[in-house]
Every structure is written in structure tokens, then in C-alpha cells.
Amino acid sequence: MFSRSYTRTLTRGALAAGAGLWLAGCASITATPPGTPLAQVTAQFGAPTLQCVDRQGHDRAVWSRQPLGQYAWGATVDAQGRVQKVEPILTDEHFQILKQGTWTANQVRCEFGPPAIIDTAGLPNVRQIVWSYRYKQDHVWNSLMYVFMGPAGDQVTKFHPGPDPMYIYDDSFPRR
């Protein structure tokens, strides 16, 4: 009837369309007006994945789709429990904040939420803990942002994006 390649293309297209519709519903969290009570945001979008105190001493709420999703949103919460601007935080632009000063593991978790993967990389004498965040690089590419946390896993030493192996297909062998 249809070739395997054509069927695969149709399936991927349908999945992409479904994901787009799902994201359209989720993306409305960024339309939350500043000053909205956290309780109201929680009632509409669910409890934050994480609540913490950020680097500036402000309360912060993070809604994350990690470990398998590619999106997360963060907001500052004022002393009266009102949410300020809700913004996407797993973006190339936002990851650049890691260039400013020294970042501890707790500060990274508070800024970006829990990582998708915590692993190690490097030879034994230079092994580092690496936190990986799934995200859409340039708002298009399925990627991981690798945040290297040093040998003790307590402070950012470097970060860079790379392809997400979860989305790499091996077409070396025919599929049934």
C-alpha cells in the first residue's frame, strides 16, 4: 500500500502536529499577567516542579517537562505570593546567564529546574559531573545543553549544546 518511508514520514508529521497542539496549550503559561497569585497559576497549570530561592534571594517557581520534555518555564514570586513574568528558561539565550559569575549546583537547579540526565564525562583524572537539559536549540533542533559541574559536581565549569541522542535514528538496518 504505502512505502515504509512514506508511512514513517506521515507518522512523524502527525506526531509533530500533535506536539504542536500540545505545546500551544502549554505555552499559554507565558501569557500569565504579572501580579497573578501563585495559587491561581498553580490551579491552572499545576504545581511547580520546583520552588526555591534564587541567586538574588527571591522566591522562584519552575514548571519543567524534564526528563523527557524540552520545555520549562520560570517565574519570580514576590513576598505577597504573586507571580511576576513567566518566561521560557530552556533556551540558548537564557543558558547564557551561566556566563555571569560563579554558579553552584543548587543555583543551576533553581534557575533551570532539575536536569534530564546527570552523568559523568571525561577520563578518570579529569572526570566531571555533567547535567544535561533537553531543549530545542535555536527553537528548532532536538538538543541537550551539557552543564559541566566539575569533579565534585558542585560548581559550573563550562556548558555547551549538543545533539540529543534520544532523537538520533539509526537507519543502518532495515526496520520491519
Secondary structure by P-SEA (a helix, b strand, c coil): cccaaaaaaaaaaaaaaaaaaaaaaaaccccccccccaaaaaaacccccccccccccbbbbbbcccccccbbbbbbbcccccccccccccccccccccccccccaaaaaaaccccccccccccccbbbbbbbbbcccccccccccccccccccccccccccccccccccccccccc
